[in-house]
Amino acid sequence: MTKLLAGLCLSAALAGLPVRAGLELEGSWWFMRPSGTLALGVDGLAGTQVDLEKDLGYGRRLGVPDVRVVFGKYVEFGAEYFQFDMSAQNTISREIRFYDRVYPVQADVTTQLDATFIRGFARLNIGPEEVHGGVFAGGQYMDFSAKASSSLVGATEKKVQTGMPYYGAFLEISPVEWLAIRGSICGSKWDFGGVTASFLDAELGALLKLDWFYAGGGWRHIAIEGDYSATPVTADLKLSGPTVFLGVRW
């Protein structure tokens, strides 16, 4: 898919000069539903691999705010910030080791998963208004926190912070002046300091344009896999759902 986007962007470059310059500011709301597995160990002892939905009770959609700013001409620079704070309560059907606590069968366990993502990137945006796009690369900082508590055992918390580079491509097509369809995909693999991680972030949407203002919606999917051998911590998370967004371009 990345090769396809890059090829289309090259065709756009041959069709005309870059049309966008200045500043783009966008805010979005992502109705994300989490799924996947997580295991938190301690002192070299592996934790129980838990299913977010079956074991911990996650499954409902969560509103996730996202802010992105892009500025420049030809070569653009940007930043993005988003975070989620989600919690669930469930009566567990098996014994679960969660970091430095062991929760027995039939315990009522409340968990909270919080994450913050901060990105900075540079991108090449080429082509006329009808078809334009390009490639981008940058760095991402992730701050993850997992908490669990029960009246039978008590509470515990584990935090993990890591950074990693990423790269991707994007494309926007306007079949008519007031409508555009856009897509982007980015990701990376990282192995450094005992942390092995990979992620994929893909988004597809449509937007209505009114002079300098635009609004639209679409779908976003993020997949994260991670392994921190020192603790150990392993994660295989899928975050998916529809998005709505508003933006301005000067």
N, C-alpha and C positions, 0 to 999 in steps of 0.2 A: 504493500500500500504506500509506503514511503517513497519507493521508486516512481510509482504512478504520480503522486503529488509533485515530486521534483520535476518529472517530465512535463507535466501540465504548466508548472511555474515557468519553465524554460521557454515553452511556447508563448506564454504571456509576455515574457521579456522581449521576444522578437516582434511582438505585435505593437508595442508602444512603450513609452517612458513611464516610470512610476508616477502615480497620481496622488498618493497620499503623503502629506507632510504635516508637521505640527504635533498635535497632541490628541490622544484617544484615551478616554476614561470610561470604564465599564464596571457596573456592579451587577451581580447575579445572585440568584437563590437556587440552590441545588437540592431537590427533594430526593435525598440519597437513602438507599436501603443497604445496610451492611450484611455481609455473609462471609463465610470462611471459617478458618480455624486459628487457634492461638494456643501456645504453650509457654508458660513462664516457670523456669527452674531457679535454683539457687545453689551456689557453691559446687557447681559441677553436676548437681543432681537434676535430672530432667523433670520438668513439670508435666502435668496431664494435658494432653492435647484436647482442647475443648472446642466444640462446635458453637459458634456464636448464637445460632438460633435454637438448636435442640437442647444444648446444655445450659446456656445462660439466659435465654429468653428474648434475644434480640430478634428483630424482624420488621418492626414498624418503620415507616419512613421518617427521616430526620431532615429538618431544614438546615442547610449549610450555606452561610454567607461567603461570598467571594468578591474580591476587589482586584482589578487589574488596571495598570496604567502603561501606556506606550507612547514614546515621543521620539522625534527625529525625522530625518528625510533620507530616503534610499536605504541607508543602514539605520535601523531603529533600535532603541533600547527600552526595556520594560521591566516591570516588577509585578508580582502577583502574590496575594495573601489570602489563605482560607484556613478555616479551622472547624472542627466539630467536637462537640461534647455530648456523649450519649450514655445513657444508663438503662439498666434492666434489672428485674428481680425474678428469680425462679427457684423452685424447689428442686434441687438436683437429685437425679436418680442413680448416681454412682459417686464413689469417693473421688474427690478432685484435689490434686496438689496444685495450688496457685501461689507461685513464688515461695515464701517461707511459711505458708499455712496449708493445712490439710483439712478440707471441709468434708464432713461425713455424709453418707447417704441420707436423704430427706432433710438436709439442712436448707433453710431459706437463705439464699445468697444474693446479695445486691452487688452488682458490678458497675463500674464506670470506666469508659474508654474515652480518652481525650487526645486530640492530635492537632498540631499546628504545622502548616506548610508555608514556607517563605521562599519565593523564587525570584531570581534575577536573570535576565537573558538579553542577548543581542540577536536581531533577526534581519534578514534581507527581504524586503517587500518590493516586488517588481511586477510590472504589467499595468495595463489600462484598467479603468473602472469596471469594465465588463468581466475581465478575468485577471485576477492578480493573486499573488501569494509568494511563498518562498520557504526558506529554511531558517532554523534558529538553533541556538545552543546557549546553555547557561548552567547555573548551579542551583541546587535545592537543599534547604535545611529542613529537617523533620524533627519535631519534638513530640514524643509519644509517652503517654502515661496510662497505666492500667491499675485499677483499684478493685478490691473485693472486700466484703465485710459480711459477717454473720454474728448473731447474738451468741451462738454456740462456741465460736472459735476466736472471734475478733476480726480486726481489719489489717490489711496489708496493701502495699503500693510499690510498683516498680516503674521507673522512668528510663527511657532510652532516647538519646539524642544522637543524630548522625547527619552528615552532609554528603551529597553526591552530585556529580555532573549529570547533565541530560542533554538530549538533542531531539529535534523533530522537524516537522514540516506542516505548512498550513496552506489553505486555498480558499478563495472566495469568488463565487460566480454570480453575476447579476444579469439574469435573463431579460429583466426590464429595469427601468430606472429606479423604481420604488421597492424592489424586492431583491434580496440576495440569499444565497445558500452558501454556507461555510462549513469547513471541517478542519480538524487538526489532529495530529497524533504525535506523541513524544514519549520518550522512555529512556531507560539506561540500566546498566548492570554495574555493580560496585562491589569490590572486595578489598577492604583495607582495615587494618587495626582490629582484626577479629570480627568485623561486621561484613557479612555477605548479603547484598540486597539487590533487588530488581523491581522496577515498576513500569507500568504502562498506563498512559493517560490518553484517552481518545474521546473526541467530542464532535457531534454533528448537529447543526441547527439551521434555522431560517430566520431572517430578520426583515422587518419593514423599515424603510429609510424615509425620513422627512427632513430634507436639508441636512443640518448638522446633528440631528437627533435620530436614534434608531432604537428599536425594541424587538424582541423575538423570543424564541424558545427552542429547545432541542433535547438532546440526550447526552449524558456524560457517563463514562465508565472508567474507573481506576482500579487496577490490580496491583497489589503490593505483596512481594515475597521477601522475607528477611530471616536471617539467622545470625544471632550474636552468641558465639561459642563460649565466651567467658562466663556467661551467667548460668545456664544457657537460656536463650529466648528464640523461639521460632514463630513465624507468622505467615499465613497465607490468606490474605484478605481481599474481598471483592466489594467495591463500593459503586453502586449503579443507580441511576434514576434520571427523571426529567429535570430540565433547567428552564428558568425564565430569566431574562436579562434586559437591562436598559443601558444605553451608552450615549456618549457625545463625541463628536470628532470635529476638530478645528483645523 
